[in-house]
């Protein structure tokens, strides 16, 4: 969670309208290109690979996003927004 919040606050995420249109038509997952600090990348990669927690970097990032969204939903529930 802390890694992802740092990651989201310190990176740019860019989606183009044409890409989103292609996603809706094709049904494929959108691709996101981001810049992250080297030290954050290195820390994350210590958990990625054979016999580690995540098979690949994409899976690690997707898992972190899912966990963060679950936590944000819980916060919203506590504040009566859901």
C-alpha distances in whole Angstrom, upper triangle without the diagonal:
4,5,5,6,9,10,10,12,14,15,18,18,21,23,27,29,31,28,26,30,30,27,29,32,31,28,26,22,22,21,19,20,18,18,15,16,18,16,13,15,16,14,12,16,16,14,16,20,23,22,18,15,15,19,18,15,16,14,11,10,12,10,6,8,10,7,6,9,10,9,10,13,14,14,16,18,18,20,22,21,21
4,5,5,6,8,10,11,12,14,17,18,22,24,27,30,32,29,28,32,32,29,31,34,33,31,28,25,24,23,20,20,17,17,14,14,16,14,11,14,15,12,12,16,16,15,17,21,24,23,20,17,17,21,19,17,17,17,13,12,14,13,9,11,13,11,9,13,14,12,13,16,16,15,18,20,20,21,24,23,23
4,6,5,6,9,10,11,12,15,16,20,22,26,28,30,27,26,30,30,27,30,33,31,29,26,23,22,20,17,17,14,14,11,11,13,11,8,10,12,9,8,12,13,12,14,18,21,21,18,15,15,18,16,13,14,14,11,10,13,12,8,10,13,11,10,14,15,14,15,18,19,18,21,23,23,24,27,25,26
4,5,5,6,8,10,10,13,13,17,19,22,25,27,24,23,27,27,24,26,29,28,26,23,19,18,17,14,15,12,13,11,12,14,14,10,11,14,12,10,14,15,14,15,19,22,22,19,16,15,18,16,13,13,13,10,8,10,10,6,7,10,9,8,11,13,12,13,16,17,17,18,21,22,22,25,23,23
4,5,5,6,8,10,13,13,17,19,23,25,27,25,24,28,28,26,27,31,30,28,26,22,20,19,16,17,14,14,12,13,16,15,12,14,16,15,13,17,18,18,19,23,26,26,22,20,19,22,20,17,16,17,14,11,13,13,9,9,12,11,8,11,13,12,11,15,16,15,17,20,20,20,23,21,22
4,6,5,6,9,12,13,17,20,23,26,28,26,25,29,30,27,29,32,32,29,27,23,22,20,17,16,13,12,9,10,13,12,9,12,14,13,12,16,17,17,19,22,26,26,22,20,19,22,20,17,17,18,15,13,15,15,12,12,15,14,12,15,17,15,15,19,20,18,20,23,23,23,26,24,25
4,6,5,6,9,10,14,17,20,23,25,23,22,26,26,24,26,29,28,26,24,20,18,16,13,12,9,9,7,8,11,11,8,10,13,12,11,14,16,16,17,20,24,25,21,19,18,20,17,14,14,15,13,10,13,14,10,10,14,14,12,14,17,16,16,19,21,20,21,24,25,25,27,25,26
4,6,6,8,8,12,14,18,21,23,21,20,24,24,22,24,27,27,25,23,19,17,16,12,12,9,10,9,11,15,15,12,13,16,16,14,17,20,19,19,23,26,27,24,21,20,22,19,16,15,16,14,11,13,14,11,10,13,14,11,12,16,15,14,17,19,18,19,22,23,23,25,23,23
4,6,8,10,14,17,20,22,25,23,22,26,27,25,27,30,30,28,26,22,20,19,15,15,11,11,10,12,15,15,13,15,18,17,16,19,22,21,22,26,29,30,26,24,23,25,22,19,19,20,18,15,17,18,14,13,17,16,13,15,18,17,15,19,20,19,20,23,24,23,25,23,24
4,7,10,13,17,20,23,25,23,23,27,27,26,28,31,30,29,27,23,20,18,15,13,10,8,7,8,12,13,11,13,16,16,15,18,20,21,21,25,28,30,26,24,23,25,22,18,18,20,18,15,17,19,16,15,19,19,16,18,21,20,19,22,24,22,23,27,27,27,29,27,28
4,7,10,13,16,20,22,19,20,23,24,22,25,28,27,26,23,20,17,15,11,10,6,6,6,9,12,14,12,12,16,16,15,18,20,21,21,24,27,29,26,24,22,23,20,16,16,18,17,13,16,18,15,14,18,19,16,18,21,21,19,23,25,23,24,28,29,28,30,27,28
4,6,10,13,16,18,16,17,20,21,20,22,25,25,24,22,18,15,13,10,8,6,7,9,12,15,17,15,15,19,20,18,20,23,23,23,26,29,31,28,26,24,25,21,18,17,19,18,15,17,19,17,15,19,20,18,18,22,22,20,23,26,25,25,28,29,29,30,27,28
4,7,10,13,15,13,13,17,18,16,19,21,21,20,18,15,12,10,7,7,6,9,11,14,17,19,16,16,20,21,18,20,24,23,22,25,28,30,27,25,22,23,20,17,15,18,17,13,14,17,16,13,17,19,16,17,20,21,19,22,24,24,24,27,29,28,29,26,26
4,7,10,12,10,11,14,15,14,17,19,19,19,17,14,11,10,7,7,8,11,14,17,20,22,20,19,23,24,22,23,27,26,25,27,30,32,30,28,25,25,22,19,17,20,20,16,17,20,19,16,19,22,20,19,23,24,22,24,27,26,26,29,31,30,31,28,28
4,7,9,7,7,10,11,11,13,15,16,16,14,12,8,8,7,9,11,14,17,21,23,25,23,22,25,26,24,25,28,28,26,28,31,33,31,29,26,26,22,20,17,20,21,17,17,20,20,17,19,22,20,19,23,24,22,24,27,27,26,29,31,30,31,27,27
4,5,5,6,9,10,11,13,14,15,16,15,14,10,11,10,11,14,17,20,23,26,28,26,25,29,30,27,28,32,31,29,31,34,36,34,32,29,28,25,23,20,23,24,21,20,24,23,20,23,26,24,23,26,28,26,27,30,30,29,32,34,33,34,30,30
4,5,5,6,9,10,11,12,14,15,15,14,11,13,13,15,17,20,23,27,29,32,29,28,32,33,30,31,35,34,32,33,36,39,36,34,31,31,28,25,22,25,26,23,22,25,25,22,24,27,25,24,27,29,26,27,31,31,29,32,34,33,33,29,29
4,5,5,6,9,10,11,12,14,14,14,11,12,14,15,18,22,25,28,30,33,30,29,32,34,31,32,35,34,32,33,36,38,37,35,31,30,27,26,23,25,27,24,23,26,27,24,25,29,28,26,29,31,29,30,33,34,32,35,37,36,36,33,32
4,5,5,6,9,10,10,11,11,10,8,9,10,12,16,19,22,26,27,30,28,26,29,30,28,28,32,30,28,30,32,35,33,31,27,27,24,22,19,21,23,20,19,23,23,21,22,26,25,23,27,29,27,28,31,32,30,33,36,35,35,31,31
4,5,5,6,9,10,10,10,10,7,10,11,14,17,20,23,27,29,31,28,27,30,31,28,29,32,31,28,30,33,35,33,31,27,27,24,22,19,21,23,20,18,22,22,19,20,24,23,21,24,26,24,25,28,29,27,30,33,32,32,28,27
4,5,5,6,9,10,11,12,10,13,15,17,20,24,26,30,32,34,32,30,34,34,31,32,35,34,32,33,35,38,36,34,30,29,27,26,22,24,26,23,21,25,26,23,23,27,26,24,27,29,27,27,31,32,30,32,35,35,34,30,29
4,5,5,6,8,8,10,9,11,14,16,20,23,26,30,31,34,31,29,32,33,30,31,34,32,30,31,33,36,34,32,29,27,25,24,20,22,25,22,21,24,25,23,23,27,27,25,28,30,29,29,32,33,32,34,37,37,36,33,31
4,5,5,5,6,7,6,9,12,15,18,22,24,28,30,32,29,27,30,31,28,28,31,30,27,28,30,33,31,29,26,25,22,21,18,19,22,19,17,21,22,19,20,24,23,22,24,27,26,25,29,30,29,31,34,34,33,30,28
4,6,6,8,9,9,13,15,19,22,25,27,31,33,35,32,30,34,34,31,31,34,32,30,31,33,35,34,31,28,27,25,24,21,22,24,22,19,23,24,21,21,25,24,22,24,27,26,25,29,30,28,30,33,33,32,29,27
4,6,8,11,11,15,18,21,24,27,30,34,35,37,34,32,36,36,33,33,36,34,32,33,34,37,35,33,30,29,27,26,22,24,27,24,22,25,27,24,24,28,28,26,28,31,29,29,32,34,32,34,37,37,36,32,31
4,5,9,10,13,16,19,23,26,28,32,33,35,33,30,33,34,31,31,34,32,29,30,31,33,32,31,27,26,24,23,20,21,24,23,20,23,25,23,23,27,27,25,27,30,29,29,32,34,33,34,37,38,37,33,32
4,7,9,12,15,19,22,25,27,31,32,34,31,29,32,32,29,29,32,29,27,28,29,31,30,28,25,23,22,22,18,19,22,20,17,20,22,20,20,23,24,22,24,27,26,26,29,31,29,31,34,34,34,30,28
4,6,9,13,16,19,22,24,28,29,31,28,25,28,29,25,25,28,26,24,24,26,28,27,25,22,20,18,18,15,16,19,17,15,18,20,18,18,22,23,21,23,26,26,25,29,30,29,31,34,35,34,31,29
4,6,10,13,16,19,21,24,25,27,24,22,25,26,22,22,25,23,21,22,24,26,24,22,19,18,16,15,11,13,16,14,11,15,17,14,15,19,19,18,20,23,22,23,26,27,27,28,31,32,32,29,27
4,7,10,13,17,19,22,24,26,23,21,24,25,22,22,25,24,21,23,25,28,26,24,20,20,17,15,12,14,16,14,12,16,17,14,16,19,19,18,21,23,22,23,26,27,26,29,31,31,32,28,27
4,7,10,13,16,19,20,23,20,18,21,22,19,19,23,22,19,21,24,26,24,22,19,18,15,13,10,13,15,12,12,16,16,14,16,19,19,19,22,24,23,24,27,28,28,30,33,33,33,30,29
4,6,10,12,16,18,20,17,16,19,20,17,18,22,21,19,21,24,26,24,22,19,19,15,13,10,13,14,11,11,15,15,13,16,18,17,17,21,22,21,23,26,26,26,29,31,31,32,29,28
4,7,10,14,15,18,16,14,17,19,17,17,21,21,19,21,24,27,24,23,20,20,16,13,11,15,15,12,14,17,16,15,18,20,19,20,23,24,23,25,28,28,28,31,33,33,34,31,31
4,6,10,12,15,13,11,15,16,15,16,19,19,18,21,24,26,23,22,19,20,16,13,12,15,15,12,14,17,15,14,18,19,18,19,22,23,22,25,27,27,27,30,32,31,33,30,30
4,7,9,12,11,10,13,15,14,15,18,19,18,21,24,27,24,23,20,21,17,14,14,17,16,13,16,19,17,16,20,21,19,21,24,24,24,27,29,28,29,32,33,33,35,32,33
4,6,8,7,7,10,11,11,12,15,16,16,19,23,25,21,20,18,20,16,13,14,16,14,12,15,17,15,15,19,19,18,20,23,22,22,25,27,26,28,31,32,32,34,32,32
4,6,5,6,9,10,11,12,15,17,17,20,23,25,22,21,20,21,18,15,17,19,16,15,18,19,17,18,21,21,20,22,25,24,24,28,29,28,30,33,33,33,36,34,34
4,5,5,6,9,10,10,13,15,15,18,21,23,20,20,19,20,17,14,17,19,16,15,19,20,18,20,23,23,22,25,27,26,27,30,31,31,33,35,36,36,39,37,37
4,5,5,6,9,10,11,13,15,17,21,22,19,19,18,20,18,15,18,19,16,16,19,20,17,19,23,22,21,24,26,25,26,29,30,29,32,34,34,35,37,36,36
4,5,5,6,9,10,12,13,16,20,21,17,17,16,18,16,12,15,16,13,12,16,16,14,16,19,18,17,20,22,21,22,25,26,26,28,31,31,31,34,32,33
4,5,5,6,9,10,11,13,17,19,16,15,14,15,13,9,12,14,11,11,15,15,14,16,19,19,18,21,23,23,24,27,28,28,30,32,33,33,36,34,34
4,5,5,7,9,10,13,16,17,14,15,14,15,13,11,14,16,13,14,17,17,16,18,21,21,21,24,25,25,26,29,30,30,32,34,35,36,38,37,37
4,6,5,8,10,13,16,16,13,13,13,15,14,12,15,15,12,13,16,16,14,17,19,18,18,22,23,22,24,27,27,27,30,32,32,33,36,34,34
4,5,6,7,11,14,15,11,10,10,12,10,8,11,11,8,9,13,12,11,14,16,15,16,19,20,20,22,24,25,26,28,30,30,32,34,32,32
4,5,5,8,11,13,10,10,9,10,9,7,11,12,9,11,14,14,13,16,18,18,19,22,23,23,25,28,28,29,31,33,34,35,37,36,35
4,6,8,11,11,8,9,10,12,11,10,14,14,11,13,16,15,15,18,20,19,20,23,24,24,26,29,29,30,32,34,34,36,38,37,36
4,7,9,9,6,6,6,9,9,9,12,11,8,11,14,12,12,16,17,16,18,21,21,21,24,26,26,27,30,31,32,34,36,34,34
4,7,8,6,6,5,6,6,6,10,9,7,10,13,12,13,16,17,17,19,21,22,23,25,27,28,29,31,32,33,35,37,35,34
4,6,5,8,6,5,6,8,11,11,10,13,15,15,16,19,20,20,22,24,25,26,28,30,31,32,34,35,37,39,40,39,37
4,5,8,8,6,9,12,14,13,13,16,18,17,19,22,22,22,25,27,27,28,31,32,33,34,36,37,39,41,42,41,39
4,7,8,8,11,14,16,14,14,18,19,17,19,22,22,22,24,27,26,27,30,31,32,34,36,36,37,40,41,40,39
4,6,7,9,11,14,12,11,14,16,14,15,19,19,18,21,23,23,24,27,28,28,30,33,33,34,37,38,37,36
4,7,9,11,12,10,8,12,13,11,12,16,16,15,17,20,20,20,23,25,25,27,29,30,31,33,34,33,32
4,6,7,9,6,6,9,10,9,11,14,14,14,17,19,19,20,23,24,25,27,29,29,31,33,34,33,31
4,7,8,7,8,11,12,11,14,16,16,17,20,21,22,23,25,27,28,30,31,32,34,36,37,35,34
4,6,5,7,9,10,11,13,15,16,17,19,20,22,23,25,26,28,29,31,32,34,35,37,35,33
4,5,5,6,9,10,11,12,14,15,17,18,20,21,23,24,26,27,29,30,32,33,35,33,32
4,5,5,6,9,10,11,12,14,15,17,18,20,21,23,24,26,27,29,30,32,33,30,29
4,5,5,6,9,10,10,12,14,15,16,18,20,21,23,24,26,27,29,30,31,29,28
4,6,5,6,9,10,11,12,14,16,17,18,20,21,23,24,26,27,29,30,29,27
4,5,5,6,9,10,11,12,14,15,16,18,20,21,22,24,26,27,28,26,25
4,5,5,6,9,10,11,12,14,15,16,19,20,21,23,25,26,27,25,23
4,5,5,6,9,10,11,12,14,15,17,19,20,21,23,25,26,24,23
4,5,5,6,9,10,11,12,14,15,17,18,20,21,23,24,23,22
4,5,5,6,9,10,10,12,14,15,16,18,20,21,22,20,19
4,5,5,6,9,10,11,12,14,15,17,19,20,21,19,18
4,5,5,6,9,10,11,12,14,15,17,19,20,19,17
4,5,5,6,9,10,11,12,14,15,17,18,17,16
4,5,5,6,9,10,10,12,14,15,16,14,13
4,5,5,6,9,10,11,13,14,15,14,12
4,5,5,6,9,10,11,13,14,13,13
4,5,5,6,9,10,11,12,11,11
4,5,5,6,9,10,10,9,8
4,5,5,6,9,10,10,9
4,5,5,6,9,9,9
4,5,5,6,5,6
4,5,5,6,5
4,6,8,8
4,6,8
4,6
4
